Every structure is written in C-alpha cells, then in structure tokens.
C-alpha cells in the first residue's frame, strides 16, 4: 500500500517551481556572498546549506500541514544584501543575517 499518491504532472510542476525559484535568486545570493568577502568554497557551502534548509523545511511543513508549502529566500531581501553588505567583513555580514529585526 502506497503512503502517498502523487501524479507525475503534479510532481513535475512542484519540481519546476522549486528549480525556477532557486535558480532565479541564486545569482543574487552568490553576488551578496562575494560582496561580503566569502571565498568560492564558502559560497558553495552557503548555497548547499540554503538548498538543504529550504528542502527540509518545505518537506516538513508540507507533511505537517498536508498541503503544498514551499519555503524560499526573499529575492528583494537578497538584492538589498548585495548593496548593504559592502564594507563589512564576512563575520559581520553573518552577524547581520542572524540578528533578529526589531
């Protein structure tokens, strides 16, 4: 007995939504990391961590609420990082990203 029955067109539509959403913002995220002074290896790790976090959170929320939920980063927010992180060290940039907003 199958636990989930997902038709192939639905699965393909979900995959394309994730692929386009991830790829459209990846260049902006990459540029923000370069501005922050990250190395290529650090940026690759950052992109991998972001991709895995988005995948795990999407899967968790979808299974929990039993509706399709897609988590992603904010493209306008990423664009602001490109200009806002200039002049900061990588450690300072990470601190800015992790600090709560008030």
Protein Blocks (a to p, Z undefined) as FASTA:
>chain_A
ZZbdcdfklmmmmmmmmmmmmmmmmmmmmmmmmmnopafklmmmmmmmmmmmmmmmmmmm
mmmnopacdddddfklmmmmmmmmgoiafklmmmmmmpccZZ
